[in-house]
Structures are given as structure tokens and as C-alpha cells.
């Protein structure tokens, strides 16, 4: 088995359009992008919601700031929602 070819620049991902590459460049300026040719080949590039793509490729939503924290106390259950994460107990979190 040959060694994987590492992908660390969006310019190495031919499947991205110029517009996508420009948008995602903002994310890679803040967060490191690393992948390899093996995982890139597994992505269904026609599906923007491809699970492997969502795990590996940068997403513009990563730049959103998590400022909002809403808490509600109902009887004995204390529930907090923080930008998509619901925290129903003191030490657990459920991602939504």
C-alpha cells in the first residue's frame, strides 16, 4: 500500500469551485486544514451534506461565534441551549 498524499491547501482540492475555495479560505486562516488523498476520494462531491465531506472539509459555519446561552429551569431539569448544543444536566451535552 502506498503512502497517502497529504492535502493541506484548498488549492489542492480540485473538486472545489473557485467561489467555495474563496469562502473556505477564511476558515483555513483561523483553523488548520489537513486531509489526505484517500479521504478526498471517499467524498461524494455532488452532495454538500456528504458525511465525510462534513467531517474533513472546512465549513464557513465554523467561524460563527458561540455567544448565546439560554437556560430554562423546569421542575428538577435544568436545560441550557448554547448555539446548537443542548445541555440538559450539569455534566452532559447533547448536540442538535
N, C-alpha and C positions, 0 to 999 in steps of 0.2 A: 504494500500500500504506500502510495506516495505521500509526502508531507503536504499538509494544507497550505494554500497560498493565503496569507493574511490580507484582509481588507481593512484599511484604517482611514481611508479618504472616500468621501462620497463620489468623487470623480472616478473612482474605480468601479462604481456600480452603474453599469451601462443601462440597466433597466429603468433607472430614474429619469424622468423628464427634466429639462433644464429648470422649469419652474419649481418642481419638487425639490431638486437639489439646492436651489437658492433658499427656499424656505427652511429646509432641514439644516442648512449651513449654520443658521442661528443657534440651533440646538447643539451642534457639534462644537461651537465656540465655548459653550458652557460645560458640556458633558463629553467625555471621551467616547468615540465610536470605534468599536472593534468587532470584526466578524471574520469569517474565512470563506473561501470559495465553496466548501462543502455545504454550509448552511445557506449561502446565497442561492445555490442550485435547488434547494428544497422549497424555496418560496414560490408561491403562485402569484406572480406579479400582476395578473389580471384581477386579483382580489385584494382590495385595500384592507380588508379585515382578515387576511390570512394570518393564522395564529403565529406562525414562525416569523413572519414579517413584523408583526406587532411586538414580538419579544426582542428581535435583533435590531431592527432599524430604528433610528431616532424618530421621535414623534413631536410635532410642534406643541402638543399639549403638555409636554414635559416642562415647558417654560412658564406655565401658569403658576402663580404664587398661591400657596395654601394659607390664606388669611382667615377664612371664615370658619368659625367654630360655633355650632349651635347645640345647646344642651337642653334636654327636656327631662323632667323628673315625673315619672308615672308610677304611683304606688311605690313598690320596692325597686323597680327597674330604673336605673339612671342611664339614659341614652344620649350620646353625643354624635353629631354628624360633622365631619371635617372634610370638606371638599371631596365627597365621594366615598369616604370611609365611615362606616357606622360603628361606633364603639358602644356596645350595649352593657358592658360590665367594666369594672375597674381595670382589668388586665388583658382584655381581649379586643380584637378589632375584626370586623367583617367588611371586606371590600365589596363595593356595589358596582 
